[in-house]
Amino acid sequence: MKIKILFILFTSVVYSSFSFACPKSNSSMQVVEGKKNGQKFCAIRSTDATKPAKILKSTTFYSDTQYVLGSGVYVGKNKITLDESKKIKLTIEPGTRILGQSQKAYLQINRGAMIIARGTQEKPIVFTPARPKDRVRGSWGGLVINGNAPVNGCDDDVEVCELKGEGLTNYKYGGPKSDDSSGVLNYVVVEFAGYPIANGNELNGIAFQGVGSKTQADFIQVHMNADDGVEFFGGTVNVKHLVLTGNEDDSLDWTNGWTGSAQFVLIEQYSDAANNGIEADNFSDRNDASPRSNPFLANMTLIGTDKGEGAKGGSALLLREGTAATVVNTYLTGFSDACIDIDNNETFKVGEEGSLVFKNIFSNCKTPYRDNEKGDPWKVSDFVQSQEGNKVFDLGLNGVVPTVGSNTVESVILPEGLVSTDYVGAFKDEADLWNAKWTVNSKK
């Protein structure tokens, strides 16, 4: 009864003063608007704890209001939608804060919707727990984006593969449109997320699920997540200027046929909890499934940690289960298991066929390459060092920046949309700190 009275009170107050800050309530969600300590807020939660709240009309989240998610909040319907003009849009203004009130609170953008989150360096959009103090990994759920781009993992006779995604419901992702758009993420920070909704259903900081190549994803940070920082489940989305810090499991993960790209990536593990820098798969049940995972990765700096204080320890690059990949102009350092590890026969087969490419990879780990594992058909060290520009070398980082001139290499021809560079790592020098001002850091 107290909850109902409070809800009625807030509703009556709000509609007389700033009635446009919240989406309207519907049968799936209840909405409360109000002020606390002079700050406007909009609280959204589902009417049924077993189901998500649903935003089914284009909506704007305004920067003068804090949006509090009390449950799973879904935008758009569960259906393949190829016409952008028919997609429901959630627009988020620069500087807006979206707060996860409970561990099962998360935001999901469905195939019938787009997120337009254009922050700025001065006013990033921040997803964070509602409680301001004592924030820990897994304090809330995270961000899930479902798109209409191709994925693998279905039976071969299925014309269009659709897979069940993370979250509370049977909402799916995947479709026939490689150049699909799920919107824009620009200067976006997701922190202290990653609650496991159920056994085997753990939310990443950001899950890109079947997301297409026309989605704009640039200047993104996932910080202190309880599972993976960012995971790509198939799709063709490309990302740039990606910062992954203090994530508990793998910082970057892909599976189910991701064929996009990533350039300018900083991964920094913390000593209290960490696994692999990158864990890469094609499809666990059928390693040769199509479309095969085959991203292009350039200008990454991966900084690992030793085992201890809770960190599992892992490899900088763990490539397995039949994935292909091209990795160029990248620095790997400090990982306890290895800098580069290749597993599973199908992945080695991909390497023999020329679809595992390493160029200008500088490795600085106690074990640069994981050799002589049982069943490996050849040495990883021989394979990597036979390709151009790869070597065991310490750049001598000052924080995340290399010693002047130590990272210079010849330019590599990159795919359309990527920036040609003549250096190894995410940053050329001190003048190139593109992560300044908008990212957060609370290193353990």
LOTORGU-85601 format. One record per residue (C-alpha): residue in one letter; residue number from 1; x negated, y, z negated. Coordinates in steps of 0.2 Angstrom, whole numbers, plus 5000, padded with zeros to 4 digits. Last residue first. Layout:
N
   code   pos     px     py     pz
      a   NUM      X      Y      Z
...
//
This chain:
444
   code   pos     px     py     pz
      k   444   4786   4992   5038
      k   443   4788   5005   5052
      s   442   4802   5017   5050
      n   441   4802   5025   5067
      v   440   4816   5034   5077
      t   439   4816   5040   5095
      w   438   4822   5056   5102
      k   437   4807   5068   5098
      a   436   4793   5059   5108
      n   435   4796   5043   5117
      w   434   4790   5051   5134
      l   433   4772   5052   5126
      d   432   4763   5056   5143
      a   431   4751   5070   5137
      e   430   4743   5058   5125
      d   429   4738   5046   5139
      k   428   4745   5035   5153
      f   427   4759   5028   5142
      a   426   4769   5011   5145
      g   425   4753   5001   5149
      v   424   4740   5000   5163
      y   423   4737   5014   5174
      d   422   4737   5019   5192
      t   421   4756   5022   5193
      s   420   4770   5020   5207
      v   419   4787   5024   5200
      l   418   4801   5011   5202
      g   417   4816   5014   5212
      e   416   4811   5004   5227
      p   415   4800   4990   5223
      l   414   4782   4993   5217
      i   413   4765   4993   5227
      v   412   4752   4993   5214
      s   411   4740   5008   5211
      e   410   4722   5004   5207
      v   409   4718   5003   5188
      t   408   4714   5015   5174
      n   407   4718   5009   5156
      s   406   4702   5013   5148
      g   405   4701   5031   5155
      v   404   4705   5039   5138
      t   403   4707   5026   5124
      p   402   4725   5019   5125
      v   401   4740   5027   5117
      v   400   4752   5017   5106
      g   399   4744   5022   5090
      n   398   4727   5025   5095
      l   397   4725   5010   5106
      g   396   4708   5002   5109
      l   395   4711   4996   5127
      d   394   4705   4979   5122
      f   393   4702   4967   5137
      v   392   4705   4949   5142
      k   391   4707   4951   5161
      n   390   4720   4951   5175
      g   389   4716   4963   5190
      e   388   4721   4951   5204
      q   387   4727   4933   5201
      s   386   4715   4918   5197
      q   385   4714   4924   5179
      v   384   4733   4920   5176
      f   383   4733   4903   5183
      d   382   4716   4898   5176
      s   381   4722   4904   5159
      v   380   4738   4895   5160
      k   379   4729   4879   5162
      w   378   4738   4866   5173
      p   377   4751   4853   5173
      d   376   4757   4857   5155
      g   375   4764   4841   5148
      k   374   4756   4843   5130
      e   373   4750   4861   5128
      n   372   4732   4863   5134
      d   371   4732   4881   5136
      r   370   4741   4896   5129
      y   369   4732   4912   5136
      p   368   4725   4926   5126
      t   367   4723   4917   5110
      k   366   4717   4929   5097
      c   365   4726   4942   5107
      n   364   4720   4956   5118
      s   363   4727   4953   5136
      f   362   4726   4966   5150
      i   361   4738   4962   5164
      n   360   4733   4971   5180
      k   359   4743   4959   5191
      f   358   4754   4944   5186
      v   357   4765   4935   5198
      l   356   4776   4920   5194
      s   355   4786   4917   5211
      g   354   4771   4910   5220
      e   353   4778   4892   5223
      e   352   4765   4885   5211
      g   351   4772   4897   5198
      v   350   4790   4892   5201
      k   349   4784   4874   5198
      f   348   4776   4879   5182
      t   347   4793   4886   5176
      e   346   4802   4870   5182
      n   345   4790   4860   5171
      n   344   4794   4868   5155
      d   343   4783   4882   5146
      i   342   4772   4896   5150
      d   341   4763   4906   5137
      i   340   4754   4923   5139
      c   339   4747   4934   5124
      a   338   4746   4920   5112
      d   337   4752   4914   5095
      s   336   4748   4928   5083
      f   335   4752   4943   5095
      g   334   4740   4958   5093
      t   333   4739   4965   5111
      l   332   4747   4964   5128
      y   331   4745   4978   5140
      t   330   4754   4979   5157
      n   329   4751   4985   5174
      v   328   4761   4972   5183
      v   327   4773   4957   5179
      t   326   4783   4948   5192
      a   325   4795   4935   5186
      a   324   4802   4918   5189
      t   323   4811   4909   5176
      g   322   4812   4890   5176
      e   321   4816   4886   5157
      r   320   4801   4896   5151
      l   319   4791   4912   5151
      l   318   4784   4917   5134
      l   317   4776   4934   5135
      a   316   4769   4942   5120
      s   315   4769   4926   5110
      g   314   4775   4922   5093
      g   313   4774   4925   5074
      k   312   4787   4920   5063
      a   311   4786   4937   5053
      g   310   4792   4935   5035
      e   309   4777   4943   5026
      g   308   4765   4933   5037
      k   307   4762   4928   5055
      d   306   4752   4941   5064
      t   305   4759   4956   5073
      g   304   4762   4961   5091
      i   303   4760   4977   5101
      l   302   4768   4975   5119
      t   301   4764   4990   5131
      m   300   4773   4989   5147
      n   299   4770   4997   5164
      a   298   4779   4986   5176
      l   297   4792   4972   5175
      f   296   4800   4964   5190
      p   295   4814   4952   5186
      n   294   4817   4934   5193
      s   293   4830   4924   5184
      r   292   4836   4912   5197
      p   291   4853   4915   5205
      s   290   4854   4900   5205
      a   289   4850   4886   5193
      d   288   4833   4878   5194
      n   287   4831   4876   5175
      r   286   4848   4867   5173
      d   285   4854   4866   5155
      s   284   4843   4880   5148
      f   283   4846   4893   5162
      n   282   4832   4905   5168
      d   281   4823   4909   5153
      a   280   4812   4923   5146
      e   279   4806   4927   5128
      i   278   4797   4944   5127
      g   277   4788   4950   5112
      n   276   4791   4934   5103
      n   275   4795   4932   5085
      a   274   4796   4946   5072
      a   273   4800   4950   5054
      d   272   4790   4958   5040
      s   271   4775   4963   5050
      y   270   4784   4975   5062
      q   269   4783   4972   5081
      e   268   4781   4986   5093
      i   267   4788   4984   5111
      l   266   4786   4999   5123
      v   265   4793   4998   5140
      f   264   4789   5010   5155
      q   263   4797   5000   5169
      a   262   4810   4986   5168
      s   261   4818   4977   5183
      g   260   4833   4968   5189
      t   259   4835   4949   5193
      w   258   4843   4942   5178
      g   257   4848   4924   5181
      n   256   4856   4916   5166
      t   255   4842   4922   5154
      w   254   4833   4937   5147
      d   253   4825   4942   5131
      l   252   4816   4958   5125
      s   251   4811   4961   5107
      d   250   4813   4943   5101
      d   249   4818   4940   5083
      e   248   4818   4953   5070
      n   247   4817   4969   5079
      g   246   4805   4982   5072
      t   245   4804   4993   5088
      l   244   4810   4991   5105
      v   243   4808   5007   5116
      l   242   4814   5006   5134
      h   241   4809   5020   5146
      k   240   4817   5013   5162
      v   239   4830   4999   5164
      n   238   4837   4990   5180
      v   237   4853   4981   5180
      t   236   4854   4965   5192
      g   235   4865   4953   5182
      g   234   4860   4938   5172
      f   233   4862   4939   5153
      f   232   4849   4952   5149
      e   231   4845   4954   5130
      v   230   4839   4969   5121
      g   229   4832   4970   5103
      d   228   4835   4951   5099
      d   227   4842   4947   5082
      a   226   4843   4957   5066
      n   225   4839   4973   5075
      m   224   4827   4986   5067
      h   223   4827   4998   5082
      v   222   4834   4997   5099
      q   221   4829   5012   5110
      i   220   4834   5018   5127
      f   219   4827   5031   5138
      d   218   4835   5026   5155
      a   217   4849   5014   5159
      q   216   4860   5019   5174
      t   215   4871   5006   5180
      k   214   4871   5005   5199
      s   213   4861   4988   5198
      g   212   4875   4978   5190
      v   211   4878   4971   5172
      g   210   4881   4953   5171
      q   209   4879   4954   5152
      f   208   4868   4968   5146
      a   207   4868   4964   5127
      i   206   4861   4979   5117
      g   205   4855   4977   5099
      n   204   4859   4959   5100
      l   203   4874   4951   5092
      e   202   4873   4933   5086
      n   201   4885   4920   5092
      g   200   4876   4903   5089
      n   199   4885   4901   5072
      a   198   4897   4915   5070
      i   197   4898   4934   5070
      p   196   4879   4935   5067
      y   195   4875   4954   5063
      g   194   4863   4962   5075
      a   193   4862   4981   5071
      f   192   4850   4992   5061
      e   191   4848   5004   5075
      v   190   4854   5008   5093
      v   189   4847   5024   5101
      v   188   4853   5031   5117
      y   187   4844   5044   5128
      n   186   4853   5039   5144
      l   185   4865   5025   5145
      v   184   4876   5027   5160
      g   183   4891   5017   5168
      s   182   4895   4999   5170
      s   181   4891   5000   5189
      d   180   4891   4986   5201
      d   179   4878   4984   5214
      s   178   4877   4965   5213
      k   177   4895   4963   5215
      p   176   4902   4945   5214
      g   175   4906   4943   5196
      g   174   4899   4941   5178
      y   173   4906   4943   5161
      k   172   4920   4935   5151
      y   171   4931   4940   5136
      n   170   4935   4924   5126
      t   169   4936   4934   5110
      l   168   4926   4939   5094
      g   167   4910   4944   5102
      e   166   4897   4937   5114
      g   165   4901   4933   5132
      k   164   4910   4919   5140
      l   163   4903   4916   5158
      e   162   4910   4920   5175
      c   161   4902   4912   5191
      v   160   4911   4916   5207
      e   159   4913   4902   5220
      v   158   4912   4888   5207
      d   157   4906   4872   5216
      d   156   4888   4873   5208
      d   155   4895   4872   5190
      c   154   4892   4888   5180
      g   153   4877   4895   5171
      n   152   4871   4908   5183
      v   151   4875   4926   5184
      p   150   4881   4938   5198
      a   149   4886   4956   5194
      n   148   4903   4961   5187
      g   147   4898   4969   5170
      n   146   4900   4966   5152
      i   145   4891   4978   5140
      v   144   4889   4974   5122
      l   143   4883   4986   5109
      g   142   4878   4982   5091
      g   141   4886   4972   5076
      w   140   4883   4981   5059
      s   139   4871   4981   5044
      g   138   4861   4967   5053
      r   137   4844   4974   5050
      v   136   4844   4985   5034
      r   135   4850   5002   5029
      d   134   4848   5006   5011
      k   133   4855   5024   5013
      p   132   4866   5032   5026
      r   131   4881   5019   5026
      a   130   4890   5020   5042
      p   129   4877   5010   5051
      t   128   4869   5017   5067
      f   127   4873   5020   5085
      v   126   4865   5036   5090
      i   125   4867   5047   5106
      p   124   4852   5058   5108
      k   123   4853   5077   5106
      e   122   4835   5085   5109
      q   121   4830   5072   5122
      t   120   4847   5071   5129
      g   119   4862   5060   5128
      r   118   4872   5054   5143
      a   117   4883   5040   5137
      i   116   4896   5036   5151
      i   115   4902   5019   5146
      m   114   4912   5010   5160
      a   113   4927   4999   5160
      g   112   4936   4984   5168
      r   111   4922   4973   5166
      n   110   4922   4976   5147
      i   109   4912   4988   5136
      q   108   4910   4981   5119
      l   107   4907   4991   5103
      y   106   4903   4982   5087
      a   105   4909   4980   5069
      k   104   4907   4963   5061
      q   103   4894   4969   5049
      s   102   4906   4983   5043
      q   101   4907   5002   5045
      g   100   4897   5003   5061
      l    99   4894   5022   5065
      i    98   4894   5030   5082
      r    97   4885   5047   5081
      t    96   4887   5060   5095
      g    95   4872   5071   5100
      p    94   4876   5071   5118
      e    93   4894   5068   5122
      i    92   4901   5050   5124
      t    91   4913   5046   5139
      l    90   4922   5029   5138
      k    89   4929   5026   5155
      i    88   4943   5015   5161
      k    87   4939   5008   5178
      k    86   4950   5010   5192
      s    85   4939   5023   5201
      e    84   4925   5011   5200
      d    83   4933   4998   5211
      l    82   4925   4981   5208
      t    81   4935   4976   5192
      i    80   4934   4958   5187
      k    79   4945   4956   5172
      n    78   4945   4957   5153
      k    77   4952   4974   5151
      g    76   4944   4990   5146
      v    75   4935   4996   5130
      y    74   4933   4984   5116
      v    73   4931   4989   5098
      g    72   4925   4975   5086
      s    71   4929   4981   5068
      g    70   4928   4996   5057
      l    69   4920   5007   5070
      v    68   4917   5025   5063
      y    67   4916   5039   5076
      q    66   4908   5055   5069
      t    65   4915   5070   5076
      d    64   4907   5086   5083
      s    63   4899   5077   5097
      y    62   4915   5071   5105
      f    61   4919   5053   5110
      t    60   4930   5054   5126
      t    59   4943   5042   5131
      s    58   4949   5034   5147
      k    57   4964   5023   5142
      l    56   4964   5005   5136
      i    55   4954   5006   5120
      k    54   4957   4989   5112
      a    53   4954   4984   5094
      p    52   4947   4967   5093
      k    51   4955   4951   5087
      t    50   4954   4940   5071
      a    49   4955   4954   5059
      d    48   4971   4960   5067
      t    47   4976   4978   5067
      s    46   4959   4982   5074
      r    45   4948   4997   5068
      i    44   4945   5015   5072
      a    43   4939   5029   5060
      c    42   4937   5046   5068
      f    41   4927   5058   5057
      k    40   4925   5077   5056
      q    39   4911   5083   5044
      g    38   4915   5095   5030
      n    37   4910   5084   5016
      k    36   4923   5071   5024
      k    35   4935   5077   5036
      g    34   4950   5067   5044
      e    33   4956   5055   5058
      v    32   4962   5038   5056
      v    31   4966   5026   5070
      q    30   4974   5009   5070
      m    29   4971   4996   5083
      s    28   4979   4982   5093
      s    27   4997   4989   5094
      n    26   4991   5006   5099
      s    25   4983   5021   5090
      k    24   4978   5036   5101
      p    23   4960   5039   5105
      c    22   4952   5051   5092
      a    21   4945   5068   5094
      f    20   4961   5076   5102
      s    19   4971   5079   5087
      f    18   4960   5092   5079
      s    17   4971   5103   5067
      s    16   4989   5098   5065
      y    15   4987   5080   5071
      v    14   4973   5077   5058
      v    13   4983   5081   5042
      s    12   4997   5069   5046
      t    11   4986   5055   5052
      f    10   4975   5057   5036
      l     9   4990   5055   5025
      i     8   4998   5041   5034
      f     7   4982   5031   5034
      l     6   4979   5035   5015
      i     5   4997   5029   5011
      k     4   4995   5013   5022
      i     3   4978   5009   5013
      k     2   4986   5012   4996
      m     1   5000   5000   5000
//
